[in-house]
Amino acid sequence: MDQPTSEPPTPIPASVPPEAGGKPAPREPAPREGALRKAALRPRDAATLILVDRRGRAPKVLMGRRNPALVFLPGKFVFPGGRIELGDRHMPVTGTLPDYAEAALVRQVTRPPRHLGRALALAAIRETHEETGLLVGTRAYGPPEAVPAGWEAFRDHGVLPDLEALHLLARAITPPGRARRFDTRFFVADRRAVAAEEPGRVGAESELVELAWFTLAQARRLDLPGITRAILDELEAQIAVEFAPYRQIPYHFMRHGTRRRTFL
């Protein structure tokens, strides 16, 4: 991996939580059976949150390096995120997603479930906390009275997720044939939307083994998945127009072996 040569990244101290553990690679299936299974995998709804710090001369993004022991994208630098969990559909919030985001999130989705956009936004916020220890939201209204499983830290820190703090950036589907497939929606929030922090989420036995803030130029020199590199380009373009609500939302997917980029 090329090391940044200018304006070094701002690190976040890493430590190993006692309950964390690496994920062993699964047994390899027989080649033909495994290939058929991978090709038939249906992408699972997932969401990612890109935190952006715009206080300096150049915007910085928070990225983490995935544990090399993981099956999916081992050792790659990524944004925090993951699939929707049951509790994401029931967590109390403040604010709503913008109308343009709600509309884009259900386009080209067959029979979208009720409140899909809300669940995706909350999945991005919860996964960001689980992987980085950062709680995105507000303390202005006090703690939520009751929370579903997986959201206890927000209650304990008096943080209510704030959907108005999020911008919808893009959508991308993992190509066929991968060990995991996700239909991922990428959201963006300003670093100032972080209301609390829990240390000890990043370390040698955790999902993320490193975590740091990088300028976009520095981030492009990291070991990235191809889609993450494309999302960095989308982010730079949308920062330039201040996330204007009239902008188009890019949609990345593979069709007949060819990478496609359209708009929602």
Secondary structure, 3 states (H helix, E strand, C coil): CCCCCCCCCEECCCCCCCCCCCCCCCCCCCHHHHHHHHHHCCCEEEEEEEEEECCCCCCEEEEEEECCCCCCCCCCEECCEEECCHHHHCCCCECCCCHHHHHHHHCCCCCCCCCHHHHHHHHHHHHHHHHHCEEECECCCCCCCCCCCCCHHHHHCCCECEHHHCEEEEEEECCCCCCCCEEEEEEEEEHHHEEEECCCCCCCCCCEEEEEEEEHHHHHCCCCCHHHHHHHHHHHHHHHCCCCCCCCCEEEEEECCEEEEEEC
